[in-house]
Amino acid sequence: MKKLFFTSNTKHYHKVNGEKKPNELDNTNGIVDQIKLLINGYNAILYIAASPDDSEKVDSYASLIFDGLKLSGITFSEYLVLDNRTKENVLEYVKKANIIFLSGGDTYIQNEFFKQLHLKDLLKNYNGVIIGQSAGSINMAESVYNSPENGNSSEPIYFEGLGLSDINIEPHFVLDTTEFDEMQIYQRNHQLEESKKRSIYALCDGSHILQTDESIVIYGKAFLIKDGSIIQICDDKQEFNINLENKKLSK
């Protein structure tokens, strides 16, 4: 059974004097309850890095999500981290893991690491829960659109993803562009133009999409970027069924 969570930011940490401290995952829109319902065991969780060379950063961010889950009542016997130090263990780790967490970070660098790991093939028969955050969510798509953050000098913005879904998301979405700088305006305009070719589901922090074999549902504040326009389709403590909406539109 497919159990995919697309998240923008699970809000599993806060800052004290500039230092990140873990806290419970934000359950405003039910993500903790849903993970507990769908998980098939508590043997291991696997954190897969976005920047596999930066071991200090990887360990820090992995610990934050691990601790955030513990504080949310989701604990495991083993806590596994996959980066360049451990990539030879990828097959063993994937087989062990009840949850695979695809971290946020640099989408393109993460995508290249996934290719090194042959992760797309390894996940074809995976039956556990997969949680993507930000870049990790973007890379779950079959055809990735990584909206350009740095104008014309951005990294490649189109590439092959993990093929877990046809959903394209835009994380950390903010509708109001009043305080956007030049690069952010460029990015928003590019999103609007791209939306003439594909639908983009823009998630605000704390919101998520849950995709199973039966449904694809948005929980929390989200927008649909489509045909050059942006419309709000969901709010906090609400849900929006993408499958049902697509069926209505196809009639």
N, C-alpha and C positions, 0 to 999 in steps of 0.2 A: 504493500500500500504506500502510495506517495504521501509524504508528510513534510511539506516545505513551508518554512516561515521566511518571508521577505520582510526585513526590518530596516528602518532608517537609523534609529538609535534606541536601544532598549533602556536607556537612562539608568544603567546599572552602577554608576559611580557619580560622585560629586566632588567638588574641590574644596579643600581647606588650606588656606594660605598658599594656593597654587599647586598643592599636592592632591593627586587623585585618590579618593577613598571609596571603597566599594559600598554599595547599598543594595537593597532588594531591587529586582527588576520592576519597572513600572508596570503594574497590572491593571491600570485604568481600563484598558481595552481587552483584558482577559488573556494575555499571552501566557502568563504563568499557569493559569488553570488549564489552558489548552495543551501546553507542553506536558503537564502531569497526566492528562487524559490520553495523550497519544504515545507517550514513551513506552518502549517495550522491555525496559529493564534499567538497572542502575549500575552496570558493570564498569562502563568507561565513557568519558566524554573526550572528544578529539577537537582541539583548537588548531585550525590551519591558518598560517600567517599570510599576510599580504606582502610584507617586506621580509623575505626569508633570511636575509643577511644580517639584519639588525636584531641580534639575539637579545640584547638588553630590553629593547622596546617590545619584542615579541613576548618575553617572559612577563613583563609588567602588565601588558594588556591581557594576556591569557589569565593571569592571576585575578585581574579585576572581574572578568566574566565568570571565572570559576567561583570566586567568593560571592559575587552577586547571585549566582544560582544557589549556592549554599544558604545564603540568607533568605532566599525565596523558598527554601524547603526542598531543593532538588540537589541531592548529593550522590557522589559516585565512589566506587572502590578505587578507580584509577583515573588520573588526570593526565592526558597525553597532549603533547605539543608537537606539531609538525612544521619544521622549517629546514634550513639547509643542514643543520646538525643531525637531523633525524630522518631525512627524506628517504633513506634506504629502508625504513621501517613502514613505509606507507601502506603496503598491503596488510601487514599485521595490524596496524592501528585502525584501519577502516573496518576490518573484520570484527575487531573488539568493540567498536564504539556504538553506543546507543544513541548518542547525539553527536553530530558533526557540526561545529561552529565555524563558519567561513567569515573571517574577520574583516573589519573595515580597513581602509588604507588606500594605497595606490591601485586603482582598478587594473591598469594595464600590467604592472609588475606582478600583481597577484595572478592575473590570467596566464602570464608566461610561466609562473611557478606551477600552476595547475597543469599546464601542458607537460612540463618536466616530469611531474608525478604520474602522468597518464590518468589523472583523476576522473576525467569524463568516462572512461571505460570502467574504472573501478566502482563508480557510483551507479552503473546501469542496473545492477541487481541489489542495491543497498536498500534495506527495509527499515532503517532507523529514521530518526528525526534529523532534518537538516535545517539549520538556522543560518541565514545569511544576514550580515549587517553591512549596510551601505555598499561598499565595493563588492563584498561577498554576495549580496542580493543581486547586484547588477550582473555579476558573472554567472549567475544561475541560468540566465537566458540561453536559448539556442543561438540567437543572433544578437550580440551585445551592441547596445548603443551607450557609449560613455560620454555624456555631454561635455563639450570642451570648456575646461575651467580656465585655461590660459590662452584664450584667443587662437590665432592662427598657429601659434607655436605649441599647441597642445599635443600630447602623445596621440597615437592612433585612437580614433574614437569608434571605429567599427571593427569587430573581430568575433571569432567563434567562441561561444561560451560553453558551459557544462552541459547544455542541452536538457536541463531538468524541466524547463518551462518555456512557454512562448511569451511570458510576461516581461515587459520592460518597465523598470522603475526608475524614478528620479528621487534620491534620498534627500533628507534635510531641507525639504521644500518650504520656501517662504514666498507667499503670494505678492506681498507689497514690495515693489522695487524702488521705493523712494530713496532708500539709503544705499542702493547698489552702486558699486564702482563700475568702471568701464568694462572690465573682464566679466563681471557678473551679468551686465546688460547683454554683452556678446553671447554669453552662455544661454540666457533666457531666449534671446532671438533665435538662436540655433535650435533650441528645444521646440519652439513654435513652428519653425520651418520643417523640422524632422517629423513633427506630429502630423504632417500632411501625408506621410508615408507609413507611419505606425502610431498606434496608441501608446501613450506613456502615462503610467500611473505614478503620480507624484505624492510621496509619503512625507508627512510632517513627523518630526521626532516623537516617539511614543506610540506611533501607529504601526500597523503591520498588515500583511496579506498572508492568509493561510490557504495553501493549495493542497488538496487531497485528490484522490481518484474521483470523488463525487462532486467536488465544488471548488471554486476559487472565490474567497470572501475577503473583503477589506474590513478591517476593524480600526476605527479611529479616524482622525482628521486626514482627509486625502482629497486630491484633485485629479481630474482627468485632463490631460493635454492631448487634444485631438483636433485635426483639421484646422490648425492654426489658432485654436481658442483654448482657454482654460476655464473649466467649470468645477466647482466644489461638488463632490459626489457623496461625501461622508463626513461625519464629525465625531468627536470623542464620545464614547459610549454608544456609538451607532455602528451598524454594519451595512455593507453593500455587496450584494452577490453579483460578481462579474459574469458568471455563467448565465444567470437569469436575464441580466440586462442585455447580453449579447444575443440571447434567443429572441428577446423582444425586438431588437433592432433588425434581426434577420427575417422577421415575418413581413 
